Amino acid sequence: MSELLKDKISSNISEEELFYKIADKGIDAVFHVIEKRSFLNTIKKLMLSQKLRLTNRNQSIKKWCEKKFGSEMGISNFSGNVKNPFRVRYINFERGNKSLSNTMIVIENSVELNNLCKERKKRYGTYVKVVFAGLYQPTRAIKPLTMKVLKTFLSKYNIWDMDFAVDILSKDKSSDKSKFKNAVKGISNNDSKIYTHYSTTYANSCVKGVEKVLIYDKYIKESIYHKQRLCKALEDWKRIELRVRFRKRFSKITNKEILHYKDMLDDIARNYSDFVLFGVYEKTLNAQIAYLKDGRRKIKSEVKFKEWIA
């Protein structure tokens, strides 16, 4: 279907109907900090060892790394040990994949990991950070292998951090710092640690258990940075993300804890849309949790926003 025809069809949908088609919650990223030896044994058992690659083969991951670790990537030996330079590798779960979705990112010898080694009196290089990113992406299909490997890691290792996300439609600019300050009033505990970078606004000092919270223009990110051709119906698409510190197994996370963080996302989202009065339904989140906690469940591999991709 042509882009023009899709835009014409989308224009016949009311604002409220469109909102409820798009609004949803999901787990977007899972982080583990694991002993490197254990990690290598696990991917060997999963027959993934040969798929571990350097990031220069995937530009999306390379750019993500530069954004997250730019200051560290230019330093070959900040740990003081030539044998353990900063390094990022990844495993691709989809042939020809160019995005963060359907990948496992493996970080070695970052400042965070080296500080952890010092704290625990371990040698540099003892730990790796494993990241499953892009797990909730309505414009992409998450492959069964991605979820299968994630489930293995969740059953075997503690979660370090987890990103929860909510998608909404809002005409408010995500770069409006004053509006964001008001939206995260009960979550951010230091307004001086709120920053805006392009279309994203962050709060990096938050209440106990929350690492950070942010809002960004999802339409801009997908259409400009990821070169996806999206219909104009999505031009007000915003995403709010909450990074939560868990440090325990996924099976030990209670429904009460999940509800607490879902409520946090709803409280923020209400500041950006009147349609969030009673909260945002969490269809994707419920499906993810059901699959990851129950081995008998299946999860669909589908592009949720297929009708809005030109």
N, C-alpha and C positions, 0 to 999 in steps of 0.2 A: 504494500500500500504506500502511495507517495506521501511525502512529508506534508504537502499542501492539503491533501484529502484528510489525513489524520488530524491536522490542525482544525479543519472545518468541522469534523466530527466532535472533537474535543470542545469546540466553542459552543456546542449545543447542550453541554452538560452544565448544570447549575454549579455555582461556587461551592455550595454545601455538599452536593453529590461528589464533586471532584475531591473535596477535602477528605471525605470518608473513604474514598477509593485509595487515596495516597497515605493518609495518616496510619501509622503502625509503629510498633516497637520491635527491637531485636537485639541479640548479642552480636556486636560487630567485630570484636577482637578478644582473643584470649592470650595471656602471657604466662609463660612458665619460666622459672629459674631452676636449672637442673645441673647435677654434676655431669660434666662432659662425657665421662666414661659410660655412665648410665644411658645418656642420650644416644651415644653411638651404638650401644648394644640394642637399644630399642629400635632404631631405624634399620639396623641389620636384620632383626627378626621380622620387620615389616617389609624387607627386601627393597629398601629405599636408599641404601648407602651410596649406590652408584649414581643417584640422581642429585646429589648435593653439588651445587654449582656456585661459582662466583657471581656477584650481582651485575657484572658488566654485560651479562646476556639478557637482562631484563631492565629496561629503562625506567619503568614505573617503580620497581624496588630500589634501583639506584638513586632515583630522585627522592624517594621516601627516606632512604638512609642519609642522604645529604641534608635533608630537612631536619631529621632527628639527631644526627650525629656529626653535623658539618664541622664543628670545631675539633672533633676527635679524629675524623678521617684524614685530616692533614698532618697528623702527628703519628709517625710510624712506631714510636717507642715510648709513649708517655708512662708506661708501667715500669720502665727501668729495666726491662728484660727483653732482649732482642728476640728471644724464642717465642714471645707472646705478644705480637702486634695486634692492634685492633683489626678485626675482620668481620665481614658480614657475608654469609652464604645463604642459599635458599634451595628449596625443593619445589619443583613445579608439579602440580597434580593434574594439569591439563596441557596437553601437547600444544605448543604454539601460544600459550597464554602470555599476555603482555601486561596484566594487571596485578594488583596485590591479592585479589581474590584467588582462591584455589592455589595458594602457595603456603609454604612454611618458611619463615625467615629465621635464621640462626645467627645470633650475635655473640661475638667472642671478645673478651678483653676491653669492654667499654669501661668508662669511669665508674659507673654503677656496679659492675661486676667486680672490678678490681677493689673497690671500697668494701664490697661484701667479703672478698677474700681476706682483706686486712682484718675486718671485724671478726671473722671466724677463724683467723690464724691459719689460713689455707694458702697454698701456692697459687700465684697468678695462673690463670687458665683453668682453674678447677671447675668453674661454672660456665654454662652457656645460657643465653636467654633465647627462648623459643617463642616465636610470635605467629599466631594464626590470625591474619588480618582480613578485612573485607568479607566477613562472614554474613553480614546483612547488607546486601546490595541489590535493590529491586531491579536494576538494569542489567544484572548478570545472573547466570545460573551457578549455584554452588554445587560442585560435582560430588557424587556419592563418596568417592575416595577421600576427598577433603574431610568430610564429616566422619568417615570411618577412622581416619588417622587421628583426628581431633578427639574422638571418643576414647581411643586407646590412651592418649596422653592424659585425658581427664581422669581416667580410671586408675592410672599409674602414678601420677604426679600431682602435687599441690598446685593450685592456681596462684600465681603471683598477683596479677591484676586482671580485670575484665572490663571491657568497654560495653556499656549499654547505650543504645541510640533510639531516638524517636524522630520520625519524619512528620513534618507538618507543612501546610501552606501558609505563608505569611507575607504581607506586603512590606512589613518592617525590614529595615536593613540589618543584616547580621553584624555589620561593622559599627552599629550604634552602641558605643560603650556605655553611655548613661542608661539606656534602656536595659542593657544586659546587667549592669550593676543592680538595678532594681529587681530584675528577674531572678538573680541568684543571691538576693539579700540574706536568705537563711542558710545558704550553703557556703558562699565565700566568706572567709574570716579576715580578709585583708584586701581592701579596695586598691591598694597600691600595687598589688600583684595581678591586676586585671589588665590585659594587653589586647590590642587589636593589630592584626597583621593581614593586610588585604581584606578579604571578606570574612575573616574569622576573628572572633573575640573569645579570649580565654580567661578563666579564673584559675590560677595555679596554686593558690593557698586556700584550702577548703577545710570543712569540718572533718572530724575523725572518720576515717574509713574511705574518704573520697580524695583521690589524688588530684583530679582536676575536672573541670566542666567547661564545655565550649559550645558555641553555636557557629555554624558557617553556612554559606550559600551553596547548597548542594547542586543546584542547576548550573551555576558558574563552574564549580569544580568538575562536574561530569562533562559539560559541553566544551569548556575551554581547555582544561588541563588533561582530561582523558579522551578528548576528541570524539565524544559520543554525540550523535545528532538527535537531540531531544525535541519533542514538540513544545510549542509555546505554552501549552497548558501547564507545563511544569516550571515556568519561569519564576514562580514564587516559592519553589521548593526549598525549604530550610531543614537542616538537621541539627539536633541537640545531642551531645554525647557526654556521658558521665563515666569517668574511669574510677573503678572501685578496687580497693585493696582487700584481698581475701586471705591469702597465705594459708589456704586449706583445700582439701579435696572438694571437687564439685558436688559429690554425694552428700557432703556435710553442710552445704549451703541450704538454709531453710527457706520455705515459702514466705515466711515473715520477712526475711532479709530481702528477698526478691521484690516483695510488695513495697518495702520501704524505699528502694531505689526507683521503682516504677513511679511511685508517688512523687519523688523528687523531680523526675523528668516531667511529669504532668504539671507540677507547680510552676516549673520554668516555662513550659509551653503555653500555659494559660496567659502569660504576659504577651504572647505573640499572636494568639488567635482566640476569638470568642467561641469557636467550635470545640474548644478543649474544655468547656465548662465542666463536663463530667468525666474528663480524662480521655486518653487515647487508647483504643482497643489494641491488644498486643497479640495479634494472630501469629505473626512470625516468631515472636519470643516464645509463645506457648508451644508451638510446633518444635522449635529448637530444643527447649527444655525436655519435652516429652521424649524426643528421639535420644537425646544424650543421657537421660536417666533410665530409659527402658530399652533394653536390647531388642525387644520384639517390635518396636515401632519403626516406621519408615518415614523418610522426609522427602518431599518433592524437590526435584532439581528443575527449577523453572525460572524464567525471566518474568517477574511479577509485572513490570511496567512495559511489557512487550508492545502493547498497543500505542505507547507514546514514544517509541524509538523509531526514528525515520529510517 
